[in-house]
Amino acid sequence: MRLFGILLLSLCFWTSQSVFKIPLKIFAGKFNASVQLDLRPLTQNEDAGDRGLSLASDPAGTVNFLDMVNNLKGDSGRGYYMEMVIGTPGQTLNVLVDTGSSNFAVSAAAHPYITHYFNRALSSTYQSAERAVAVKYTQGEWEGELGSDHITIPQGPSGTIIINIAAILVSEGFFLPEINWQGILGLAYPLLARTGIPDVFSLQMCGAGVSASTTADPAGGSLIMGGVEPTLYRGSVWYTPILEEWYYQVEVLKLEVGDQNLNLDCKEYNSDKAIVDSGTTLLRLPGNVFSAVVEAIMETSLIQGFSAGFFGGTKLACWVRGESPWRFFPKISIYLRATNASESFRITILPQLYVQPVTDIDGTLDCFRFGISPSANGLVIGATVMEGFYVIFDRVKRRVGFAVSTCAENGGEPMAEIAGPFLADGVASDCTAGVSLREPLMWVIVYALMALCALVLIILLILLILPCRRNRDGEITDESSLVRHRIK
């Protein structure tokens, strides 16, 4: 009986050490400075509200987001980041913008791949929570301590807020060579709910067609906090509902390669989940969907005997400099359910977005990678797609909007298209039914199991203590009859 109790106790403590895993991804961008901006003042967005950070305004009191235009920088493949000032006196750091996670974490110790870090000892307003934190991502992990401090965003909403900060002390595979950011700003639901950052924000990521080896003219984009900036898109905005408030989860109805419908069950597209994530480099597809897309591309491509290594991400495809490879590849379209559930709309990316320049060889060859990859964690609409669109995250009305971006152009021609509405005939009313367990539900199960372990543990302790009382004529010899272990 004692041996069984020890084994069960070990199981309980092992369960309590579970670590929440959030995908880490990287992405690219470049702002087209030649875009002509409309300098008319904008009207107040009532959905944004006043939630801690005030919005930049003109003297008439109407909101003007133009100060936030081009507040993102970065280079291809290494991430979009924005400048933040942390602590008192302020320390300036660049933080990666990621809608697929909910941590605000900054480096608080030296690392070979970063130039500087947040020095907690130099900030008079930093307060440690004296709690350790560890986060594992799909790529990389870090450990540190929780605390809080003041932050301001120079090209963002005016004002200063106090925010919870994870100070990264040790990391592996998180910071990358030649990056220019020192932290990550997760914009998924939990973080926004705590900080007062406006519940409506929008992203323009302008890295389409920019080579990862380019060092001049750093890429950029815009994070508009508090509403929508109409100079950053053209045409209409199409909205799809947010299905669940954790990631920005949406419902994909079908995919087309060229004019060819993949004809898969729509549940295949939403296997596990389908999310919109600015922190993911590529368009990531569930295994079966990825295989069907590659097969359709190979059937419709004008290139015969194309290397499978290119589609698998192990090889680059190179062409003589000046020769465009994009004419050999088809468009790819994703159909999303519209806010009217009986309708859908289509977002389309041209080959310029998913056949991506990476480097050149000896100045004679231009080499490209495939911007789509298989995924074991659901479908992810990442930077490969988002760079073609201005994307609006409207938490108030639980929806994500898409419009064609003004900076997604090649030779004056747009690299993305949007069309609708289409009737959702022949598509299941719920394409997410029957998908695998979502992470929040899994955590409920984990905590339920830990509670069961705790209950059994108490019973075992009572059984272990009672014999001692009988052998000593009722004398209580164990003053510590409770195991004090707080599970978080």
C-alpha positions, 0 to 999 in steps of 0.5 A: 500500500505504501509503495502504491501511495509513493507511485501515485504521489510521483504521478501527481507531482509529474502532472503538475509540471506540465508546460503550456506550449505555444507555437513560435514562428517567424515572418517577414515584411516591408513597407512600400514608402511610395504609397500615397497616404490620405491625410484626412482625419479619421472618425472615432472608432466606437468599438475601440473604446477607452481601455487604458491607452488613449488614442492619438487624436487631432485637436478636433478629438477624432482619432488619427492612426497615421502616426502608427503607420510604418511602426513595424520593422524587420527583415525577411524571415526573421520577424516583424517587430516594433519599438517599446520603451520599458521601465523608469528610466526607459529602456528601448527594446524591439519586440516581435509582434505575434497574434498566435501567442499571449506572452509579453516576454523580453530578454533580461540577460545577455545572449549571443544573438541579441545586442542588448536586454532589459536590465531590471536593476536599472528600472525603479518601477520594476516589481518582481512577482518572485515567480518562475515561468517557463514556456516551450514553443514549437521552435525554442523555449525560455525560462525566467521570472514574472514581474511588472513594469511601465511601458510606452509605445513611441509609435502607438497609442499615447500614454503609459501602462503597467504590464506583466512582463516575463523576464527571459533569463535562459533560452534555447532556440528562441533568439535567432542569429542576426535578429533585431528583436529582444522580446515578443508581444503576444496579441492573442486573447489572454494578454489583451484582456489584461493590459488594456490594449485596444480590442480592435487592432489591424496589421499590414505586413509588407514583406512580400517579394523581399529576399531574406538575404536583403540587408538594405531597406529594412522591411516594415509594416503597420500595427494600428492599435485601436481601429482601422487605417483606410489608407492601408487597404483598397476595396472592401473589407470581408469579415469571418467570425472568430469561433473561439477566444483563444487564438484567432480561430476561423472556419475554412470551407475549402481550398482551390489550386488554380481553378481546381477545388481540392474536394476534401471534407471541410473538416480536413481543413479545420483539423485541430484548428484553423487560425490567423497568426502573424507570427507564423512564417508560412501557410501551414496546412494539415498533412492531408491538405498539404499533400493535396495542394502539392499534388495539384500544384505539380499537376497544374505547374508548367514545370515538368519533373519538379524536385520534391525537395522544393515542396518538402522544404529541403531544397531551393529552386533557382532560376537565371537572374531576371527570369521570373519563376512565378508564371509557372505556378497557379494561384491558391485560394482559401474560402472562409465562412462569412459573418452570414453563415450561409455565405463565404468569401475567397482570399487568393494569393498569387505565386509571388507570395508563396514562391519566395525569394531567399538568396542569389548565387554568384549574382547569376541565379535567384533562388526561391523557397516554397512558402507552404509547409505541413502542420501537425497542429492545424491550419495556420494562415501565416505571413505567406498569406497575410502579407497580401492583405490588411488584416483586422482583428476585431475582438469586440465583434468577434471577427477577423477582417481581410482587405487587399493590402496597398503594399502587396504589389509587384510591378504595380499589379496586386499579389492578392485578391479577394472576392465574394460573397459565394453561397456555402452550398454543399458545405457542412454547416459546421466544419469544425465539428469532430475535430480534436480536443482544443488546448483549453479543454485539455487543460480542464482535463489535466486539472481535473486529473490533478484534483483527483490525484490530490483527493486520492493522496489525502486518503492515502495520507490518512491511511498511513497516519491512522496505524501510527495512532493505534500503535501509540494509544491514540498519541498523535506523532505526526504534526504535519499531516498535510502536504502543502503543494500549491498547483498552478 
